[in-house]
Amino acid sequence: MFFVLEGIDGSGKSTQIGLLYNHIRSKNMKVVMTHEPTNGAIGRMIKRILRGKEKADTLTLQMLFIADRADHIDKFISPNMKNGGIVLSDRYFYSTIAFGKATGLDDKWLSAIFSKFLMPNAVIFIDVDPKRAIERIEKRGIQSRLSKRFGQKERHDNLETLTKTRMEYLKLQKNYKNYFIVDGNRSIKEVSKDIIAIVDKILQHAPVV
């Protein structure tokens, strides 16, 4: 089975996917975590662009995300699912649609491309107020991986872009099945409880061997 956690930067996805992973492992189920962009060659190029180390226009960046995702499905997601495992991904194509449309790309074009991609059993959007997300990003300070290494925020970490992206994420619920929205403005424990409840309900109806 395949579950995706989505959200704007600063929404707490990394924390929540770790908690979900530990919960599923406690049930003695096979589970792996992954993320996008990946650590592969294409994913590393994307990260360099996001950190301002390489230049690329919006279309080029999104095409790289698409290529990275196709490779991700082929080399990691599908093989793990075929082996009976549960795959948890921090971001998937919903990110590309939301960020892409927020930065001026045609969402119909993006949606058409992803219609051929593997669909998750559920996608959970952690909805956080953009101002709070910015505060979380700023609060990371020197502890932030990006701040520590590069002394700067990622390309999309600004209030205007995060606000537009959040709105695009909310709109996606109308277009996709099994798209859940969880209020991420609450405590870590409260958010985790809701995410786990969604996943547990799906696992109960489709037990993994």
N, C-alpha and C positions, 0 to 999 in steps of 0.2 A: 504494500500500500504506500501511498505517496501523499504527504501533507506539506503545505507551504505556509510559512509565516511571512506576512508583508507589512510594510509600514514606511512612513517617511523616516529620514535619518533622525535619530534621537528618540525613536518610538519604543525602544527596549527589546527589539527582536532578538538580539544575541542572548540577552539574559533569559528571555522566555523560551527560546528554542532549547537552551541548556536544561531548563527545568522540565520541559516536556520530555526531552530525551531521558533524563533520569527517572521520570515517572514511568515511562514505557519499559525501560530496563528493569525496573522494580517488579514488573509483571512477568519477567522472564521471557520477553519477546525480543526477537532480533531487530535491532534498530541502528541506523547510522545517521549522522548529521552531515550536512554539506551547506554550501553557500554559493551565491553568485554576486559579483563575478568570481570565477573559480581561480584556483592557483595555477591553472594551465597557462600555456604561452599566450593565448588570446586574452585570458583573464588578467594576466600580469600587465599586458599592454593597456587594457581598460583602466586598471588602477593607476597607471602612470599618467594617463590623460586626466582622470578625476583629480589627481593630486597636482596637476599643473606641470608635470615633468615632460609631457608630450602635448602637441597641439592637434586638435581634430574638431571638425564642425559637428553639429548635432546629429546629422544624418549618418556620418561616418561612425560616430560613437555608438549609435543605436544598432547599426549593422554589425559592429563588433560584438555587441551584447547578444545579438541573434546567433552569430557564429559560435560564440562561447557556450551558449545554451544548447545548441545542437550537439556540440561535442560533449557537453556535460551529461546530456541524456544518454548518448551512445556509450560513453566510457564509465559512467558511474551510476546514474539513477536506474536505468533499465537493468543492468547486470545485478544490482543489489535487490531489486524487486523480483527478478526471476529466481533468485536464490531464497525467496520467501521472506525477505526482510522488509522492514518499514523504513522508508526514507523520509527524513525531515530536511527541508530546504529553507534556508534564510534567503528569501527572494526567489522569484521565478519570472515568467514573462509578464505578469501583471505590473511589475516594476517598470519594465520597458514601455508598456502602454501608458502608464500613469505619468512617468517622467517625460516620455516622448511627447505626449499630447501637451503637457504643461510647458514644454519648450518649443511648441509650434509644429510638431509633426502630425500627420493625418492618422488618427486612431483606427480608421477603417482599414487602411493599408497595413498597419501593425497587426490588427486583429486577424486579418486574412492570412498573414504569414503564420501566426501562431495557431490557427485553426487545425494545422496538421501536427502540432506538437502534442506530446503526452499530457493528458489532463490529470490533475491531482484529484485525490478523493475528497479533499477539502482544502480551501485556502482561507486563512484567518488573517484579516486585516486589523492590526492594532492601531486604533484611531486615537491620535494624540494631538492636542492643540499645538499648532506650529510654534507659538511663542514658548510654550513649555519645552518643546523639542529643542529649540535653540538654546534655552537655558541649560538643558541637559548636556548638549554638545559643548557649550562653553564651560560647564562645571567640570568636564573631564580634565581640562587643563593639561598639565604635563603627563597625566596618566593616560590620556588618549593616545592610541597607537599612532594616529596621523599627526597629532600635535607634537608628540615626542620625536617622531622621525623627520617631519617636514616643517613643523612650526606653522601650520596653516590648516584651515578647514577644507573639506572636499568642495568640489565645484558646485554641487547642488545645495550646500549648506547655507542658504540664505532665506530669510523670512518669505520673500515674495515667491520664490520657486517652491518652497515647502508648502505654502498655502495653496498654490495652484495644484500641486501634485496631490495633496490631501483630497481636494475636491474631485480630482479625476479618479482617485482610488474609490471614493464613495459611489461614484457613478457606475463603476464596474459591477457592482452587485446586481444591477438590472440585467447585465449581459451574460452572467455566468452562474451556473448552478453550484451549490455547495460553497457559496461565498459568504463567509461570516464576518461580522464586524464586532469587535470587542473594544470596550472603552478602556483605553490605555492611560487615562489620566489618573487612575486610582493607584493603590499600592501594588507592588510587585506580586504579593501573595494573592490579592483579589483578581488581578489580571490572569495570573497563572491558573487559578481555580476555574475560570471561565473557559480558557483554552483547553485545559485538560478534560473538562466536561464534554466539550464538542468532539474531541478526538476519541474519548472513551466510548461515546455513544456510537460512533461510526465503527470502531473496532468490535464492539459487541455484536453488531449486525453482520459483520464480515470478519470472523475470527481468522487470525493469521497463524499458520502452522509453523 
